């Protein structure tokens, strides 16, 4: 349980560090609108990866049985 909590804190803090740096870089290089498009596409990809690995394989197992 302690390891899970530490991993959640690690990734949240890592995201809090990298997010503004990457956002500022993208804003200065490609502009606000395109930076938000990149951010939206990355969130969609992360959502699909999460859904597939959390729910997807269980759905396929139930339909095969």
C-alpha positions as CSV (number, residue, x, y, z in Angstrom):
1,X,0.0,0.0,0.0
2,X,2.8,2.4,0.8
3,X,4.5,1.7,-2.5
4,X,1.3,2.5,-4.4
5,X,0.9,5.8,-2.6
6,X,4.6,6.7,-3.2
7,X,4.2,5.9,-7.0
8,X,1.0,8.1,-7.2
9,X,2.8,10.9,-5.5
10,X,5.9,10.5,-7.7
11,X,3.9,10.7,-10.9
12,X,1.7,13.6,-9.8
13,X,4.8,15.6,-8.7
14,X,6.6,14.7,-11.9
15,X,3.6,15.8,-14.0
16,X,3.5,19.1,-12.0
17,X,7.1,19.7,-12.8
18,X,7.1,18.6,-16.5
19,X,3.7,20.0,-17.4
20,X,4.4,23.7,-17.2
21,X,7.9,23.3,-18.7
22,X,6.5,21.4,-21.7
23,X,3.5,23.7,-22.0
24,X,5.6,26.8,-22.0
25,X,7.9,25.2,-24.6
26,X,5.1,24.2,-26.9
27,X,3.4,27.6,-26.4
28,X,6.5,29.5,-27.5
29,X,7.3,27.2,-30.4
30,X,4.0,26.4,-32.0
31,X,1.5,28.9,-30.4
32,X,-1.4,28.4,-28.0
33,X,-3.9,26.9,-30.3
34,X,-1.6,24.2,-31.6
35,X,-0.2,23.5,-28.2
36,X,-3.8,22.8,-26.9
37,X,-4.3,20.5,-29.9
38,X,-1.2,18.5,-29.0
39,X,-2.4,18.4,-25.3
40,X,-5.9,17.2,-26.4
41,X,-4.5,14.5,-28.6
42,X,-2.2,13.3,-25.9
43,X,-5.1,13.1,-23.4
44,X,-7.2,11.1,-25.9
45,X,-4.3,8.6,-26.4
46,X,-3.8,8.3,-22.7
47,X,-7.5,7.7,-22.1
48,X,-7.6,4.9,-24.8
49,X,-4.5,3.2,-23.3
50,X,-6.1,3.4,-19.8
51,X,-9.4,2.0,-21.1
52,X,-7.8,-0.8,-23.0
53,X,-5.6,-2.0,-20.2
54,X,-8.2,-1.5,-17.4
55,X,-11.4,-2.7,-19.1
56,X,-10.6,-3.9,-22.6
57,X,-9.1,-7.3,-21.8
58,X,-11.8,-8.2,-19.3
59,X,-14.5,-7.5,-21.9
60,X,-12.7,-9.8,-24.4
61,X,-12.4,-12.6,-21.9
62,X,-16.2,-12.4,-21.0
63,X,-17.2,-12.4,-24.7
64,X,-15.1,-15.5,-25.4
65,X,-16.6,-17.5,-22.6
